[in-house]
Amino acid sequence: MKQLVYKKAKRTRTRPVVRHVMRITKGDTVRVMRGDEAGKEGVVLRVLPKRNRVVIDGINVVTKHKKAMSAEDQGGRIQFPAPVHASNVMLLDPKSGEVTRVRRKKDKDGTVERLSVKSGRPIPRKRK
C-alpha cells in the first residue's frame, strides 16, 4: 500500500495498521459475557481483526433507517447485527457447552490447532 504523504510538511504517516490476534473465527459459537446482551449465545458471522470486533447472529441488532432512492426501491427500517468487541465474548467448548479460553498448539507438521483450556480437547474450525 502506498504511504500517505502530506503536501505541506512532506512527511509520511507513522501510525501503522494494527491487526489484533483473534482466537475466534467465523462459524464459532460464542457467549456474550458483558453488555446489554450478556448471557446470549450465537454464531460468529464475521471477524474484523483491524477493529478487534466480531459480528454475531442475533446479537446487538440495530435498526437503520434507509431512504428510498427511487420509485421502485423501497425505503424503510433495516435491522442487522452490529459488531461487538472481541473481549466481551467467549468461545463455547463444543463438547460440554461451557465457556472456555483458547490455547494454541503447533503440531509436528506445522499446523496450528486450537485447544480448550478447560477440557484440553481440540476445537475444530467450522469455516464456510
N, C-alpha and C positions, 0 to 999 in steps of 0.2 A: 504494500500500500504506500502511496506517495505521501511524504510528510507534509503537513500543513505549514506554509511559510507565511508569516505576517509581513505585509508590504512595507510598513514604515520602519520597523526595527530590524527586519531581515533576520529574525530568529525563529527557530523551529519550536514546535510544541514538545514539551518534555514529559508530559504525563502519559505513560503507556496504557494500553488497554489491558485490564486485568481480567483473566478468566478464572473463576473460582473452581476449586476441586469439588465436584458434585458426586456424592455417594448414592444419589437417587437417579434412576434412569427412567426413560419413557416406558410405561407399561407396569411399573411397580405399584403395589398397593400400599398406601401410606395413611397415617392417622395424624390429624391436626392436633397439636399439643397446646398452642397458645392462640389467643384472639377470640373473636366472636364465634368462630366455627369450631372451637375446641371440642374434641371428642368425636368428631365426624371422620368417616373414612371415605376414601375414594381412590381412583386410579389416575396416575400421572399421565396427562395428555401431552405436555410439552415441558422441556427443561431449558431454562435461559441462563447459561453459565456466566455470561458477561454481567448480568444483573443479580446473580445468585438467587434466582426465583424459580418456582415451579408452578405450572397450571394444572389444577386437579379438577376432575369431572364432578360437577355438582357442588363444589366448594367455592365460597366467595363470589357468588353470582351477582353481577351488577347489571343495571339497566341503562342502556344508551338510547337516547332519542335521535332517530335518523330522519333527516329532512328528505322529502320526496324530490328527486332530481328531475323527473319528467312525469308526463301524464300516466304512462303505463307503469312506471317504477313507483311502488308504494312506499310511503314513509311509515313511521311508527316507532314503537319501542322494541328494541332488540335486547334479549338477555343472553349473557355469555359469562363464563368463568374468568375472573381476573387473576393475575399471578399472586402467589403467596410466597413470602420469604422462606428460603430453604431451611433456615434454622428453626422455624416454627412447626416443622413436620418431622415425623419419624417413620422409618420403614417398618412394615409388619413382617414378622417371621412367617414364611409360607406354611410351615408345618403346624406351629402352635397358635398362630394368630396374635401373638403378643408383640408389643413394640420392642425393637432392638436396635442397638448400634451396629455399625458395619465395620468389619475388618477386611483388609485386602491381603491376599496371599498369592505369591507368584509360583506357578507350577514349574516342573523341570523343563518343559518345552517352551516356557516363556509367557504363557497366557496368564492373565490376572483373573483370579477368582474372588468373588465376594463371599465372606463368611459372616454368619450371625454370631454376635458376641455372646448372647445368652445360651444358645443351643450348640454352637460350634459347627452347625450344618451349612453347606453351601447354599447361596441364594441364586437361583437361576435368573438369567436375563430374559425378559419377555418382550423383545423388540418386535415391532410390527412393520 
